[in-house]
Each structure stands twice: as structure tokens, then as C-alpha cells.
Amino acid sequence: MGVAGTLEYLSEVLSSVKKHKKKKQITTVAVKIRMDCEGCARKVKNALSRVKGAKSVDVDLKQQKATVTGFVEPKKVLKAAQATGKKCELWPYVPYSLVAHPYVAGVYDKKAPPNFVRATNDPAVAHLNPVEEQYTLMFSDENPNACSIM
């Protein structure tokens, strides 16, 4: 191994050290947090804006929702929200149209914002089975061959 081989080896070692550094991506973290007034919203916004990597913080008092955008991790955002002393959890809702059976006991939530239901991982609730899908398409307004009895 000559001088050229040694330089090549050192170059390879130094370049491999740089490859291990992982770049963080911008993420959006939504938190459901109990807020009663503008003072509570201001307290939550100040606490969440202090999270390392937070670029913007939006607080929606009507939906009881705080959204943090930036180079943040959901666990750190949730921990900062809990430090305010408010009852909070990661945003548990999805749009009504994304769930096949929105009125099932585990999904329907009276306290959910309008047009939202709780998210679920249960495949029986989240997706239509082939028979249900066939019936849905049979009576769909978008299907030109659908039943016209209605």
C-alpha cells in the first residue's frame, strides 16, 4: 500500500462518516388539546413554539387543535403540550369520507369536529369488503348503469 492507497483509504473512511448523518424532514404534527379561552390558546402556542425545530405553530380554538410544522418529532411536541397542564393527545381524527363505516362504535365520536371521525386501523371498519363495495357501486349516482328506481 503506497501513498496513493493510503490517501484513497482515508478518503473513503472520511466520506463514509458523512453518509451516516441523517437529514431531518419537515413534518406536520397535529395535537388535540383542551383549550377554553384565548389565554389558553396563547399559552399553548408559546409552549409549542419553543420546541426545537418548530417553524410555525397554528392554534385552532374552535376545533381544539394545535398544528406544529417544522423539523420536529411528534413525541417532543406532545411532551411540550403536556407541559402546559392541559389534557392533550395526538390528533386522532380523519375526514369522514376516508372511513368506510363512520358510525361503528369505535369510530364515531360525538366530540369530533364536523365531518371528522376517529382514525382506526381495524380493516373491517376502515375498508369495504367486496360485497359491500359492489352494493355501493350498484346504487351510486356516478354509475350510469346504476339502479334508477330511487
C-alpha atoms as one frame of an Amber mdcrd trajectory, in Angstrom:
protein
   0.000   0.000   0.000   1.660   3.163  -1.170   0.868   6.779  -0.579  -1.930
   6.696  -3.160  -3.545   3.683  -1.457  -3.354   5.348   1.948  -4.924   8.554
   0.639  -7.704   6.574  -1.052  -8.391   4.651   2.181  -8.538   7.851   4.265
 -10.816   9.485   1.691 -13.190   6.511   1.843 -13.262   6.498   5.654 -13.996
  10.227   5.855 -16.730  10.083   3.221 -18.459   7.167   4.989 -18.633   9.212
   8.207 -20.568  11.934   6.400 -23.060   9.444   4.927 -24.335   8.367   8.340
 -25.660  11.818   9.163 -29.396  11.728   8.595 -31.256  14.795   7.382 -34.448
  15.628   9.181 -37.544  16.254   7.096 -40.185  18.869   7.655 -43.166  17.286
   9.367 -46.543  18.491  10.486 -47.738  17.325  13.896 -51.329  17.919  14.985
 -52.331  17.750  18.644 -55.815  17.694  20.153 -55.557  19.866  23.233 -58.238
  21.164  25.588 -58.397  24.973  25.423 -61.125  27.135  26.920 -60.143  30.712
  26.092 -57.699  32.897  24.166 -55.331  32.861  27.147 -55.134  29.062  26.980
 -54.518  29.223  23.235 -51.720  31.768  23.717 -50.130  29.620  26.460 -50.220
  26.541  24.197 -48.842  28.471  21.207 -45.934  29.840  23.252 -45.102  26.403
  24.672 -45.199  24.700  21.279 -43.191  27.419  19.542 -40.321  26.730  21.986
 -39.968  23.147  20.686 -36.613  22.786  18.971 -37.080  22.801  15.183 -40.608
  24.268  15.152 -41.042  26.656  12.222 -44.708  27.559  12.624 -47.449  26.927
  15.166 -51.161  27.270  14.398 -53.794  27.030  17.126 -57.474  26.478  16.300
 -59.521  27.185  19.407 -62.802  26.045  17.844 -61.514  22.580  16.877 -59.291
  22.291  20.000 -56.339  21.643  17.675 -52.733  22.829  17.569 -50.570  22.199
  14.495 -46.767  22.409  14.581 -44.773  22.451  11.341 -41.013  22.106  11.116
 -38.181  19.736  11.908 -39.973  18.278  14.938 -40.757  14.858  16.380 -44.320
  14.020  17.478 -43.181  12.784  20.908 -41.419  16.071  21.684 -44.407  18.127
  20.550 -46.759  16.024  22.690 -44.432  16.362  25.685 -44.329  20.157  25.277
 -48.130  20.250  25.028 -48.475  18.150  28.187 -46.119  20.540  29.992 -48.833
  23.228  29.736 -51.005  21.193  32.110 -53.743  20.737  29.506 -55.317  17.430
  28.537 -53.850  16.502  25.154 -53.237  13.699  22.650 -52.035  13.402  19.079
 -54.788  14.374  16.599 -56.992  11.250  16.451 -59.396  12.294  13.671 -59.555
  11.709   9.921 -62.037  13.102   7.371 -65.417  11.384   7.370 -65.063  10.263
   3.735 -61.924   8.167   4.384 -63.671   5.622   6.606 -65.990   3.016   5.083
 -68.197   2.655   8.181 -68.185   6.000  10.030 -70.951   5.094  12.521 -69.309
   2.000  14.030 -68.827   2.187  17.800 -65.026   2.522  17.745 -65.002   5.195
  15.061 -67.938   7.530  15.699 -67.167  10.240  18.243 -69.720  12.852  19.364
 -66.936  15.248  20.319 -65.221  15.110  16.919 -65.187  18.277  14.802 -67.731
  18.428  11.965 -67.019  15.996   9.097 -64.395  14.094  11.124 -64.374  10.648
  12.763 -61.745   8.829  14.830 -58.976   7.095  12.904 -58.898   3.294  13.060
 -56.545   0.522  11.999 -59.245  -2.164  12.013 -59.526  -3.370   8.386 -63.152
  -4.453   8.871 -64.121  -0.858   9.662 -61.689   1.087   7.502 -62.358  -0.654
   4.173 -65.389  -2.052   2.382 -65.397  -5.771   1.714 -66.000  -6.789  -1.939
 -69.736  -7.454  -1.450 -70.334  -4.077   0.219 -68.322  -2.336  -2.479 -70.447
  -3.996  -5.168 -73.674  -2.803  -3.491 -72.289   0.693  -3.070 -71.425   0.922
  -6.746 -74.821  -0.539  -7.734 -76.675   2.418  -6.218 -74.097   5.121  -6.902
 -75.107   8.347  -8.653 -71.814   8.275 -10.530 -72.550   4.891 -12.127 -74.552
   5.363 -15.376 -75.781   1.743 -15.208 -76.982   2.069 -11.610 -80.468   1.272
 -10.442 -82.864   4.076 -11.377 -85.713   3.047  -9.045 -84.671   5.601  -6.464
